[in-house]
Amino acid sequence: MTDRNLLKMFVEIHYWERLLFEVPHYVLDIYQRKEDLRNLRENVLLVVRAYNRIIAALSPEERGLFRERIRFLDKKIQPGLSKLHWSSKGASSAFINDCLLHASKIQQIVDNYKASNLSISRCAQVISETLLLPH
């Protein structure tokens, strides 16, 4: 079930309860965890945004330079796409924190790389404008 469908279901349940309709118990179990699921969704979106920020900051050529680091982050994220049982609160929190930690480290490396490139470019500009022969 996509998170959009889950959000729709929460709205429907809310109105079912207001209209005093009987709500199946398995649906109520999910609805009672609404806040936990919302927090989980927000935390997963933090990981997605961190990953996308790294990718967006790099040109295709620069992505080649950071291929190993991105691949490492991909391997960290992969269990969340295939193996992780998101219903276990402790495991999902630890997984998300681990992914955010590694994404933050890679973002810092990318930021340092970008700043160094800018500094090198400025130095090269100064060198190119410096006269080598006295007047």
N, C-alpha and C positions, 0 to 999 in steps of 0.2 A: 504494500500500500504506500503510495507516495505521500509526502508530508502535506501536499495540497488536499488530497483526499481525506487525510486524517483531520486536518483543520475543518474541512466541510462537515465531517462526521461529528466533531465536537459541537459545532453550531447546531446541527440537527438534533443532537442529544439534548442540548440546552432547551430547545423549543419543545421537544417531546416531553421533557419533564415539566415545563411550564403549562403544557396542555394536558398534563396528568396522564399521558400515555404510558403504558408499561414498556419499560426499556429492558432488553435482554441483559441478564447478569454479566455475561462476558463482555458486553459493550460497556456496561457500567464500570467494570474493573479497569478498562482502558481509560474511561472518562475520569475516574478518580485519580489516575496518574497523569492527568493533563498537564499539570505544572511541571512535573519531572520531565515529561516528554518535550514540553516547550523549551525547558532549559537545555536538554540534550540537543535539540534541534539548533538552538542558538550557538551552542558550543561547537557543533559540527560545522556550522556556517563560518565560525571563526577560523577553523582549520582550512576550509575551502578558500576563504578570502586571503589567508596568509599564503597559501600555495599559489593562488592566482596572482597575487601581488608580486611574488618572486618571478613568475613566468612573464608577467607583463613588463617588468623592469628590464628584461633582457632582450636584446635583439636576437634574431636567429643565429648569428655568428657567435654571440656571447653565450647563448644556450649551449653551444658546442663546448665552450670552455668550462661550463658548469654542469656538463652532462652527468658526471659521476655523482655530484652532490644532489642533483635533481633525482637521479635514479635511486640514491640512498633514501631520499624523502619519499619517493614512490613506494619503496619497499616497506617503509614505516607505516604508510597509509593503507597499503594493500590489505592487511588483516581486517580493517574496518569495512572494506568493500566485500569481503568474502567469508571470513571466519568468525568475526567477533559477534557475540550475542549481545545486542544492545540492551537487552532487558536487565543484564547484570550491571547495576549502578556503579559499583566500585571499579569493575573492569573497564567500563566505557569511560569513566572519568580519568583513570590512569592512562588509557589509550589516547584520549584527546589531549591531556597534558603533555604526554610524550611527543605527540605529533607537533603540538604548538611549540614545544621547546626546540625541537630540531628545525622546524620552519623558521623560528626566530634566529637561530644560529646561522642558518643559510642566508636569511635576509640581511643579517649583519655583515656577512662576508660579501654579499652582492653590493650592499651600500658602501663598504670600504673599497671595493673594486671600482665602483662608479666614481667615488670621491678621488681615488688615486688617478684614475683616467683623466678626470677634470683637471687635477693638479698638474699632471704631465702635459696636458694640452696647453695650459696657461704658461708653463715654463717654456715649452716649445715656441709659443707665440712670442714671449719675451726674447728668447734667443734669436728668433728670426728677425726681430726688429732691432736688435743690437748691432751697431756698426762695429766692424772688426778693425777698421783702419781709422786712425785719428784724423781729424779735420785738418 
